[in-house]
């Protein structure tokens, strides 16, 4: 399997210099173990996928940690939550930076049995499925996000070529390394087995789910509704579970890095907690497999492809944000007049907007959401982008806002 350059590697290396416990967290099969071994090739590597080691970690966590060398990699640590207390005790006795490099296929900060154990001793770093920027081996310094936040996007004719054809392929294949090496049919089969494995094995490590079939059904419904407002009552009704159970299942899916919940943006912080969030699957390849989409469906299933493109772009951008180690928060925007912006980025009160269109041209109607957001943000507005399937970077009537081809997500801004 090809080894890709992961820009997040630099952050892991920096964290190991000054933090006792560093974790690489993300979905299964995205390259966490590979990255850990690349960052620390001389360390002993132990994985809790090994049933003998897992049994020891569960039955005698203190003894397990004491048996390890001073500097170690522990893989799939979410499978033994009690291990965190033993690691805490070991770190309190020896706070040397970089002692424990952990990987986890669940978000440790959302697990009640873990989240408070390592406060002040631990730095989580998130690794998601590959972006097309990484697949194309474009330097991280040339990323779209870097250009957007620095205000360096400028108009340019014929900046890219074949954007539409490349986009069709990119959104359907996603970023999991193994499916990238397979045909569409075989990739679909891989995703099916992958989900069954997670539901049958990983779920029990993070939550007490009594009906895994209902959880899987809910996830598949989330796939159909990816890039739409989260309507919990409707979701619960369709799965035939209570609203409280649906909320619990949604939390489990978040912990396992299968979905992302994008809150609503508002100038009123309180309203952000009240307005409906959007849901997105974490990977467009998985989403296209679950919805039965291929690149040939571009014209026949435009609505589904529109949702697919939005979830794809959100994931590409939010993964690029992880690379810059910056305090950028992400939202979506929708006002009472139903004017929308698919992705809102906010940093220290400053606001950027990103809208996604599947068309090869841009009209005045396409600006209305970004115009509304810019008006509300006022002096805090820094600029925005309308992604489209053309090849030119085009200025719009809105301050610091451009129509930009999707190619900028993998080739960087030219």
Number of C-alpha atoms within 10 A of each C-alpha: 7 9 10 15 16 19 18 21 17 13 15 23 15 12 20 21 13 15 19 25 24 26 26 26 26 24 23 23 15 19 21 24 21 13 21 23 15 11 16 18 12 11 17 14 18 17 18 19 12 11 10 10 14 20 14 16 22 16 14 14 21 19 12 18 19 12 9 14 12 15 18 19 26 20 23 24 26 24 23 20 21 19 21 22 17 20 23 19 14 17 19 13 9 12 15 17 17 22 23 24 27 24 28 23 24 27 23 24 16 16 18 12 16 20 14 14 20 19 11 10 17 19 18 18 19 19 24 26 23 22 25 20 22 21 17 13 14 16 15 19 13 17 24 27 23 19 17 20 20 10 14 12 23 15 15 14 9 10 16 19 14 12 18 19 11 15 22 19 14 19 26 24 26 25 26 23 19 15 20 17 13 14 11 19 12 12 19 22 14 16 19 14 10 14 16 14 12 17 17 12 11 19 20 14 15 22 15 11 17 9 9 16 14 16 23 19 14 21 21 16 16 22 26 18 20 25 26 18 19 20 13 16 14 12 19 18 12 12 18 14 15 14 16 12 14 22 15 16 22 21 18 23 22 18 23 23 20 23 21 23 20 23 23 23 26 19 10 8 10 9 12 16 13 10 17 21 23 21 22 29 28 26 30 30 29 27 28 23 22 17 16 12 20 19 18 10 13 15 9 9 12 12 12 18 23 17 23 28 24 24 25 26 24 26 24 26 19 18 20 23 21 18 22 18 12 9 10 18 17 20 20 22 26 20 15 6 8 9 15 20 25 24 25 24 22 19 14 9 12 16 23 24 27 24 23 25 20 23 13 14 15 18 9 8 7 16 22 15 22 26 20 18 24 22 13 13 17 12 10 16 19 21 21 31 26 25 27 24 25 24 23 21 25 19 18 18 10 16 13 18 26 23 27 29 29 26 25 23 25 23 19 19 22 16
